[in-house]
Amino acid sequence: MSTASLVKSCGTTACAFNNGGCTAIAINVGGAEAASCTTFITLDARAGLASADGQVGACKRLECVHNTDLLCTAGEISVGDNADCLSYSVA
């Protein structure tokens, strides 16, 4: 794998890293029950990169078909309004 998966869209408008899209340098996907963006944080500020070029840093959901060695192999992912990874899929 030579590049990280892009965060194509993020519907979690309450997240400090969502400023017209994901502005985190890298997000992590995990969650105890649902696959979700664990980088999500609610603050009264906007943070991160100046542009919406967020990527997936690590994926802790081993059962996902896009997970290889804790890295996301999907070309891009989408995050829903509840910080859920909409690209998460099991075989």
Backbone atoms as SQL, in Angstrom:
CREATE TABLE atoms (id INTEGER PRIMARY KEY, chain TEXT, resi INTEGER, resn TEXT, atom TEXT, x REAL, y REAL, z REAL);
INSERT INTO atoms VALUES
  (1, 'A', 1, 'MET', 'N', 0.848, -1.171, 0.000),
  (2, 'A', 1, 'MET', 'CA', 0.000, 0.000, 0.000),
  (3, 'A', 1, 'MET', 'C', 0.890, 1.230, 0.000),
  (4, 'A', 2, 'SER', 'N', 0.708, 2.096, -0.977),
  (5, 'A', 2, 'SER', 'CA', 1.586, 3.257, -1.085),
  (6, 'A', 2, 'SER', 'C', 0.933, 4.559, -0.653),
  (7, 'A', 3, 'THR', 'N', -0.381, 4.596, -0.558),
  (8, 'A', 3, 'THR', 'CA', -1.057, 5.817, -0.123),
  (9, 'A', 3, 'THR', 'C', -2.156, 5.465, 0.876),
  (10, 'A', 4, 'ALA', 'N', -2.506, 6.443, 1.681),
  (11, 'A', 4, 'ALA', 'CA', -3.585, 6.256, 2.649),
  (12, 'A', 4, 'ALA', 'C', -4.926, 6.503, 1.972),
  (13, 'A', 5, 'SER', 'N', -5.958, 5.857, 2.486),
  (14, 'A', 5, 'SER', 'CA', -7.314, 6.047, 1.962),
  (15, 'A', 5, 'SER', 'C', -7.808, 7.451, 2.288),
  (16, 'A', 6, 'LEU', 'N', -8.424, 8.095, 1.322),
  (17, 'A', 6, 'LEU', 'CA', -8.960, 9.435, 1.511),
  (18, 'A', 6, 'LEU', 'C', -10.309, 9.393, 2.211),
  (19, 'A', 7, 'VAL', 'N', -10.597, 10.407, 3.012),
  (20, 'A', 7, 'VAL', 'CA', -11.928, 10.577, 3.584),
  (21, 'A', 7, 'VAL', 'C', -12.695, 11.432, 2.580),
  (22, 'A', 8, 'LYS', 'N', -13.477, 10.767, 1.734),
  (23, 'A', 8, 'LYS', 'CA', -14.187, 11.442, 0.641),
  (24, 'A', 8, 'LYS', 'C', -15.221, 12.425, 1.170),
  (25, 'A', 9, 'SER', 'N', -15.952, 12.014, 2.204),
  (26, 'A', 9, 'SER', 'CA', -16.981, 12.899, 2.768),
  (27, 'A', 9, 'SER', 'C', -17.174, 12.575, 4.232),
  (28, 'A', 10, 'CYS', 'N', -17.628, 13.593, 4.970),
  (29, 'A', 10, 'CYS', 'CA', -17.928, 13.423, 6.384),
  (30, 'A', 10, 'CYS', 'C', -19.207, 14.181, 6.693),
  (31, 'A', 11, 'GLY', 'N', -20.196, 13.469, 7.190),
  (32, 'A', 11, 'GLY', 'CA', -21.478, 14.079, 7.522),
  (33, 'A', 11, 'GLY', 'C', -21.596, 14.490, 8.977),
  (34, 'A', 12, 'THR', 'N', -20.525, 14.342, 9.746),
  (35, 'A', 12, 'THR', 'CA', -20.553, 14.670, 11.164),
  (36, 'A', 12, 'THR', 'C', -20.202, 16.134, 11.362),
  (37, 'A', 13, 'THR', 'N', -21.168, 17.000, 11.186),
  (38, 'A', 13, 'THR', 'CA', -20.909, 18.445, 11.216),
  (39, 'A', 13, 'THR', 'C', -20.548, 18.963, 12.600),
  (40, 'A', 14, 'ALA', 'N', -20.802, 18.214, 13.669),
  (41, 'A', 14, 'ALA', 'CA', -20.439, 18.640, 15.017),
  (42, 'A', 14, 'ALA', 'C', -18.959, 18.419, 15.319),
  (43, 'A', 15, 'CYS', 'N', -18.267, 17.697, 14.466),
  (44, 'A', 15, 'CYS', 'CA', -16.857, 17.388, 14.702),
  (45, 'A', 15, 'CYS', 'C', -15.976, 18.603, 14.405),
  (46, 'A', 16, 'ALA', 'N', -15.008, 18.866, 15.283),
  (47, 'A', 16, 'ALA', 'CA', -14.092, 19.990, 15.098),
  (48, 'A', 16, 'ALA', 'C', -13.227, 19.826, 13.847),
  (49, 'A', 17, 'PHE', 'N', -13.070, 18.600, 13.366),
  (50, 'A', 17, 'PHE', 'CA', -12.270, 18.343, 12.169),
  (51, 'A', 17, 'PHE', 'C', -13.091, 18.368, 10.884),
  (52, 'A', 18, 'ASN', 'N', -14.381, 18.697, 10.971),
  (53, 'A', 18, 'ASN', 'CA', -15.187, 18.803, 9.757),
  (54, 'A', 18, 'ASN', 'C', -15.396, 20.281, 9.448),
  (55, 'A', 19, 'ASN', 'N', -14.737, 20.736, 8.421),
  (56, 'A', 19, 'ASN', 'CA', -14.852, 22.123, 7.975),
  (57, 'A', 19, 'ASN', 'C', -15.025, 22.081, 6.460),
  (58, 'A', 20, 'GLY', 'N', -16.228, 21.699, 6.040),
  (59, 'A', 20, 'GLY', 'CA', -16.474, 21.487, 4.615),
  (60, 'A', 20, 'GLY', 'C', -15.901, 20.166, 4.139),
  (61, 'A', 21, 'GLY', 'N', -15.656, 19.256, 5.045),
  (62, 'A', 21, 'GLY', 'CA', -15.031, 17.964, 4.787),
  (63, 'A', 21, 'GLY', 'C', -14.036, 17.683, 5.891),
  (64, 'A', 22, 'CYS', 'N', -13.398, 16.548, 5.846),
  (65, 'A', 22, 'CYS', 'CA', -12.473, 16.147, 6.909),
  (66, 'A', 22, 'CYS', 'C', -11.145, 16.882, 6.790),
  (67, 'A', 23, 'THR', 'N', -10.802, 17.631, 7.842),
  (68, 'A', 23, 'THR', 'CA', -9.545, 18.377, 7.851),
  (69, 'A', 23, 'THR', 'C', -8.512, 17.769, 8.794),
  (70, 'A', 24, 'ALA', 'N', -8.798, 16.588, 9.348),
  (71, 'A', 24, 'ALA', 'CA', -7.791, 15.898, 10.162),
  (72, 'A', 24, 'ALA', 'C', -6.696, 15.394, 9.231),
  (73, 'A', 25, 'ILE', 'N', -5.469, 15.406, 9.695),
  (74, 'A', 25, 'ILE', 'CA', -4.384, 14.847, 8.887),
  (75, 'A', 25, 'ILE', 'C', -4.671, 13.374, 8.629),
  (76, 'A', 26, 'ALA', 'N', -5.096, 12.663, 9.682),
  (77, 'A', 26, 'ALA', 'CA', -5.468, 11.261, 9.558),
  (78, 'A', 26, 'ALA', 'C', -6.477, 10.929, 10.645),
  (79, 'A', 27, 'ILE', 'N', -7.473, 10.138, 10.287),
  (80, 'A', 27, 'ILE', 'CA', -8.454, 9.664, 11.261),
  (81, 'A', 27, 'ILE', 'C', -8.171, 8.206, 11.578),
  (82, 'A', 28, 'ASN', 'N', -8.719, 7.741, 12.683),
  (83, 'A', 28, 'ASN', 'CA', -8.687, 6.324, 13.018),
  (84, 'A', 28, 'ASN', 'C', -10.106, 5.801, 12.993),
  (85, 'A', 29, 'VAL', 'N', -10.263, 4.582, 12.516),
  (86, 'A', 29, 'VAL', 'CA', -11.565, 3.921, 12.518),
  (87, 'A', 29, 'VAL', 'C', -11.487, 2.792, 13.536),
  (88, 'A', 30, 'GLY', 'N', -12.451, 2.765, 14.419),
  (89, 'A', 30, 'GLY', 'CA', -12.495, 1.743, 15.459),
  (90, 'A', 30, 'GLY', 'C', -13.917, 1.576, 15.928),
  (91, 'A', 31, 'GLY', 'N', -14.117, 1.619, 17.218),
  (92, 'A', 31, 'GLY', 'CA', -15.452, 1.497, 17.789),
  (93, 'A', 31, 'GLY', 'C', -15.694, 0.115, 18.350),
  (94, 'A', 32, 'ALA', 'N', -16.391, 0.063, 19.463),
  (95, 'A', 32, 'ALA', 'CA', -16.673, -1.200, 20.134),
  (96, 'A', 32, 'ALA', 'C', -17.788, -1.977, 19.443),
  (97, 'A', 33, 'GLU', 'N', -18.813, -1.269, 18.961),
  (98, 'A', 33, 'GLU', 'CA', -19.931, -1.947, 18.307),
  (99, 'A', 33, 'GLU', 'C', -19.970, -1.622, 16.824),
  (100, 'A', 34, 'ALA', 'N', -20.173, -0.382, 16.477),
  (101, 'A', 34, 'ALA', 'CA', -20.195, 0.016, 15.072),
  (102, 'A', 34, 'ALA', 'C', -18.826, 0.537, 14.672),
  (103, 'A', 35, 'ALA', 'N', -18.468, 0.351, 13.400),
  (104, 'A', 35, 'ALA', 'CA', -17.219, 0.923, 12.896),
  (105, 'A', 35, 'ALA', 'C', -17.410, 2.430, 12.815),
  (106, 'A', 36, 'SER', 'N', -16.580, 3.162, 13.535),
  (107, 'A', 36, 'SER', 'CA', -16.773, 4.606, 13.582),
  (108, 'A', 36, 'SER', 'C', -15.438, 5.341, 13.607),
  (109, 'A', 37, 'CYS', 'N', -15.507, 6.618, 13.268),
  (110, 'A', 37, 'CYS', 'CA', -14.339, 7.487, 13.310),
  (111, 'A', 37, 'CYS', 'C', -14.059, 7.807, 14.771),
  (112, 'A', 38, 'THR', 'N', -12.965, 7.304, 15.303),
  (113, 'A', 38, 'THR', 'CA', -12.633, 7.545, 16.697),
  (114, 'A', 38, 'THR', 'C', -11.848, 8.841, 16.889),
  (115, 'A', 39, 'THR', 'N', -11.614, 9.567, 15.815),
  (116, 'A', 39, 'THR', 'CA', -10.968, 10.873, 15.875),
  (117, 'A', 39, 'THR', 'C', -12.003, 11.963, 16.129),
  (118, 'A', 40, 'PHE', 'N', -13.283, 11.635, 15.993),
  (119, 'A', 40, 'PHE', 'CA', -14.388, 12.567, 16.211),
  (120, 'A', 40, 'PHE', 'C', -14.259, 13.266, 17.558),
  (121, 'A', 41, 'ILE', 'N', -14.392, 14.592, 17.551),
  (122, 'A', 41, 'ILE', 'CA', -14.380, 15.374, 18.787),
  (123, 'A', 41, 'ILE', 'C', -15.286, 16.588, 18.613),
  (124, 'A', 42, 'THR', 'N', -16.123, 16.819, 19.609),
  (125, 'A', 42, 'THR', 'CA', -17.027, 17.966, 19.580),
  (126, 'A', 42, 'THR', 'C', -16.398, 19.115, 20.358),
  (127, 'A', 43, 'LEU', 'N', -16.086, 20.190, 19.674),
  (128, 'A', 43, 'LEU', 'CA', -15.539, 21.403, 20.290),
  (129, 'A', 43, 'LEU', 'C', -16.139, 22.610, 19.596),
  (130, 'A', 44, 'ASP', 'N', -16.093, 23.737, 20.250),
  (131, 'A', 44, 'ASP', 'CA', -16.555, 24.984, 19.634),
  (132, 'A', 44, 'ASP', 'C', -15.420, 25.635, 18.862),
  (133, 'A', 45, 'ALA', 'N', -14.755, 24.857, 18.036),
  (134, 'A', 45, 'ALA', 'CA', -13.632, 25.343, 17.223),
  (135, 'A', 45, 'ALA', 'C', -13.510, 24.440, 16.012),
  (136, 'A', 46, 'ARG', 'N', -12.863, 24.918, 14.999),
  (137, 'A', 46, 'ARG', 'CA', -12.523, 24.103, 13.839),
  (138, 'A', 46, 'ARG', 'C', -11.018, 23.894, 13.876),
  (139, 'A', 47, 'ALA', 'N', -10.588, 22.692, 13.556),
  (140, 'A', 47, 'ALA', 'CA', -9.183, 22.336, 13.702),
  (141, 'A', 47, 'ALA', 'C', -8.677, 21.601, 12.476),
  (142, 'A', 48, 'GLY', 'N', -7.391, 21.370, 12.440),
  (143, 'A', 48, 'GLY', 'CA', -6.797, 20.544, 11.408),
  (144, 'A', 48, 'GLY', 'C', -6.239, 21.321, 10.250),
  (145, 'A', 49, 'LEU', 'N', -6.194, 20.654, 9.111),
  (146, 'A', 49, 'LEU', 'CA', -5.620, 21.209, 7.889),
  (147, 'A', 49, 'LEU', 'C', -6.462, 22.357, 7.349),
  (148, 'A', 50, 'ALA', 'N', -5.859, 23.185, 6.526),
  (149, 'A', 50, 'ALA', 'CA', -6.587, 24.297, 5.902),
  (150, 'A', 50, 'ALA', 'C', -7.543, 23.802, 4.821),
  (151, 'A', 51, 'SER', 'N', -7.334, 22.589, 4.326),
  (152, 'A', 51, 'SER', 'CA', -8.211, 22.027, 3.292),
  (153, 'A', 51, 'SER', 'C', -8.737, 20.668, 3.753),
  (154, 'A', 52, 'ALA', 'N', -9.805, 20.225, 3.122),
  (155, 'A', 52, 'ALA', 'CA', -10.455, 18.959, 3.485),
  (156, 'A', 52, 'ALA', 'C', -9.780, 17.793, 2.768),
  (157, 'A', 53, 'ASP', 'N', -8.579, 17.448, 3.227),
  (158, 'A', 53, 'ASP', 'CA', -7.786, 16.382, 2.617),
  (159, 'A', 53, 'ASP', 'C', -7.492, 15.253, 3.597),
  (160, 'A', 54, 'GLY', 'N', -8.421, 14.986, 4.528),
  (161, 'A', 54, 'GLY', 'CA', -8.203, 13.966, 5.540),
  (162, 'A', 54, 'GLY', 'C', -8.024, 12.574, 4.951),
  (163, 'A', 55, 'GLN', 'N', -7.273, 11.753, 5.663),
  (164, 'A', 55, 'GLN', 'CA', -7.006, 10.382, 5.253),
  (165, 'A', 55, 'GLN', 'C', -7.241, 9.451, 6.429),
  (166, 'A', 56, 'VAL', 'N', -7.262, 8.152, 6.151),
  (167, 'A', 56, 'VAL', 'CA', -7.406, 7.156, 7.205),
  (168, 'A', 56, 'VAL', 'C', -6.015, 6.736, 7.649),
  (169, 'A', 57, 'GLY', 'N', -5.724, 6.953, 8.930),
  (170, 'A', 57, 'GLY', 'CA', -4.421, 6.565, 9.462),
  (171, 'A', 57, 'GLY', 'C', -4.390, 5.096, 9.854),
  (172, 'A', 58, 'ALA', 'N', -5.356, 4.674, 10.646),
  (173, 'A', 58, 'ALA', 'CA', -5.403, 3.292, 11.117),
  (174, 'A', 58, 'ALA', 'C', -6.846, 2.811, 11.162),
  (175, 'A', 59, 'CYS', 'N', -7.012, 1.515, 10.933),
  (176, 'A', 59, 'CYS', 'CA', -8.325, 0.891, 11.059),
  (177, 'A', 59, 'CYS', 'C', -8.207, -0.260, 12.042),
  (178, 'A', 60, 'LYS', 'N', -8.960, -0.165, 13.125),
  (179, 'A', 60, 'LYS', 'CA', -8.914, -1.171, 14.177),
  (180, 'A', 60, 'LYS', 'C', -9.982, -2.243, 14.014),
  (181, 'A', 61, 'ARG', 'N', -10.710, -2.208, 12.887),
  (182, 'A', 61, 'ARG', 'CA', -11.775, -3.184, 12.633),
  (183, 'A', 61, 'ARG', 'C', -11.238, -4.306, 11.745),
  (184, 'A', 62, 'LEU', 'N', -10.640, -5.319, 12.368),
  (185, 'A', 62, 'LEU', 'CA', -9.979, -6.407, 11.650),
  (186, 'A', 62, 'LEU', 'C', -10.892, -7.158, 10.693),
  (187, 'A', 63, 'GLU', 'N', -12.200, -7.219, 11.008),
  (188, 'A', 63, 'GLU', 'CA', -13.136, -7.983, 10.180),
  (189, 'A', 63, 'GLU', 'C', -13.546, -7.261, 8.909),
  (190, 'A', 64, 'CYS', 'N', -13.167, -6.009, 8.748),
  (191, 'A', 64, 'CYS', 'CA', -13.545, -5.250, 7.550),
  (192, 'A', 64, 'CYS', 'C', -12.749, -5.747, 6.341),
  (193, 'A', 65, 'VAL', 'N', -13.415, -5.894, 5.222),
  (194, 'A', 65, 'VAL', 'CA', -12.749, -6.380, 4.010),
  (195, 'A', 65, 'VAL', 'C', -11.697, -5.406, 3.493),
  (196, 'A', 66, 'HIS', 'N', -11.751, -4.161, 3.932),
  (197, 'A', 66, 'HIS', 'CA', -10.775, -3.157, 3.495),
  (198, 'A', 66, 'HIS', 'C', -9.573, -3.056, 4.429),
  (199, 'A', 67, 'ASN', 'N', -9.515, -3.891, 5.481),
  (200, 'A', 67, 'ASN', 'CA', -8.451, -3.815, 6.467),
  (201, 'A', 67, 'ASN', 'C', -7.355, -4.819, 6.135),
  (202, 'A', 68, 'THR', 'N', -6.147, -4.310, 5.922),
  (203, 'A', 68, 'THR', 'CA', -4.968, -5.149, 5.747),
  (204, 'A', 68, 'THR', 'C', -3.884, -4.612, 6.666),
  (205, 'A', 69, 'ASP', 'N', -3.484, -5.419, 7.635),
  (206, 'A', 69, 'ASP', 'CA', -2.437, -5.020, 8.578),
  (207, 'A', 69, 'ASP', 'C', -2.770, -3.720, 9.294),
  (208, 'A', 70, 'LEU', 'N', -4.043, -3.542, 9.656),
  (209, 'A', 70, 'LEU', 'CA', -4.568, -2.376, 10.371),
  (210, 'A', 70, 'LEU', 'C', -4.573, -1.097, 9.530),
  (211, 'A', 71, 'LEU', 'N', -4.442, -1.235, 8.230),
  (212, 'A', 71, 'LEU', 'CA', -4.529, -0.104, 7.309),
  (213, 'A', 71, 'LEU', 'C', -5.733, -0.284, 6.403),
  (214, 'A', 72, 'CYS', 'N', -6.384, 0.824, 6.072),
  (215, 'A', 72, 'CYS', 'CA', -7.528, 0.785, 5.180),
  (216, 'A', 72, 'CYS', 'C', -7.042, 0.727, 3.741),
  (217, 'A', 73, 'THR', 'N', -7.547, -0.245, 2.985),
  (218, 'A', 73, 'THR', 'CA', -7.142, -0.388, 1.588),
  (219, 'A', 73, 'THR', 'C', -8.187, 0.140, 0.609),
  (220, 'A', 74, 'ALA', 'N', -9.302, 0.668, 1.132),
  (221, 'A', 74, 'ALA', 'CA', -10.306, 1.277, 0.247),
  (222, 'A', 74, 'ALA', 'C', -9.692, 2.538, -0.367),
  (223, 'A', 75, 'GLY', 'N', -9.993, 2.831, -1.587),
  (224, 'A', 75, 'GLY', 'CA', -9.474, 4.038, -2.223),
  (225, 'A', 75, 'GLY', 'C', -9.925, 5.295, -1.503),
  (226, 'A', 76, 'GLU', 'N', -11.154, 5.257, -0.993),
  (227, 'A', 76, 'GLU', 'CA', -11.702, 6.377, -0.245),
  (228, 'A', 76, 'GLU', 'C', -12.818, 5.856, 0.643),
  (229, 'A', 77, 'ILE', 'N', -13.114, 6.586, 1.709),
  (230, 'A', 77, 'ILE', 'CA', -14.207, 6.203, 2.599),
  (231, 'A', 77, 'ILE', 'C', -15.127, 7.395, 2.802),
  (232, 'A', 78, 'SER', 'N', -16.303, 7.116, 3.314),
  (233, 'A', 78, 'SER', 'CA', -17.249, 8.157, 3.711),
  (234, 'A', 78, 'SER', 'C', -17.612, 7.929, 5.169),
  (235, 'A', 79, 'VAL', 'N', -17.769, 9.033, 5.895),
  (236, 'A', 79, 'VAL', 'CA', -18.149, 8.986, 7.300),
  (237, 'A', 79, 'VAL', 'C', -19.539, 9.601, 7.411),
  (238, 'A', 80, 'GLY', 'N', -20.442, 8.907, 8.090),
  (239, 'A', 80, 'GLY', 'CA', -21.828, 9.361, 8.217),
  (240, 'A', 80, 'GLY', 'C', -22.017, 10.380, 9.319),
  (241, 'A', 81, 'ASP', 'N', -23.253, 10.814, 9.478),
  (242, 'A', 81, 'ASP', 'CA', -23.543, 11.873, 10.447),
  (243, 'A', 81, 'ASP', 'C', -23.402, 11.435, 11.898),
  (244, 'A', 82, 'ASN', 'N', -23.315, 10.145, 12.161),
  (245, 'A', 82, 'ASN', 'CA', -23.075, 9.637, 13.517),
  (246, 'A', 82, 'ASN', 'C', -21.622, 9.185, 13.695),
  (247, 'A', 83, 'ALA', 'N', -20.738, 9.677, 12.848),
  (248, 'A', 83, 'ALA', 'CA', -19.302, 9.338, 12.832),
  (249, 'A', 83, 'ALA', 'C', -19.064, 7.881, 12.439),
  (250, 'A', 84, 'ASP', 'N', -20.064, 7.231, 11.838),
  (251, 'A', 84, 'ASP', 'CA', -19.911, 5.850, 11.417),
  (252, 'A', 84, 'ASP', 'C', -19.212, 5.760, 10.067),
  (253, 'A', 85, 'CYS', 'N', -18.366, 4.737, 9.917),
  (254, 'A', 85, 'CYS', 'CA', -17.662, 4.520, 8.650),
  (255, 'A', 85, 'CYS', 'C', -18.633, 3.840, 7.693),
  (256, 'A', 86, 'LEU', 'N', -19.069, 4.568, 6.689),
  (257, 'A', 86, 'LEU', 'CA', -20.051, 4.052, 5.730),
  (258, 'A', 86, 'LEU', 'C', -19.423, 3.083, 4.731),
  (259, 'A', 87, 'SER', 'N', -18.109, 3.019, 4.680),
  (260, 'A', 87, 'SER', 'CA', -17.406, 2.119, 3.766),
  (261, 'A', 87, 'SER', 'C', -17.090, 0.776, 4.419),
  (262, 'A', 88, 'TYR', 'N', -17.331, 0.647, 5.704),
  (263, 'A', 88, 'TYR', 'CA', -17.096, -0.582, 6.458),
  (264, 'A', 88, 'TYR', 'C', -17.910, -1.718, 5.852),
  (265, 'A', 89, 'SER', 'N', -17.254, -2.862, 5.652),
  (266, 'A', 89, 'SER', 'CA', -17.940, -4.011, 5.064),
  (267, 'A', 89, 'SER', 'C', -17.258, -5.295, 5.518),
  (268, 'A', 90, 'VAL', 'N', -18.044, -6.309, 5.808),
  (269, 'A', 90, 'VAL', 'CA', -17.489, -7.616, 6.152),
  (270, 'A', 90, 'VAL', 'C', -17.843, -8.603, 5.056),
  (271, 'A', 91, 'ALA', 'N', -17.020, -9.606, 4.917),
  (272, 'A', 91, 'ALA', 'CA', -17.222, -10.613, 3.855),
  (273, 'A', 91, 'ALA', 'C', -18.408, -11.489, 4.138);
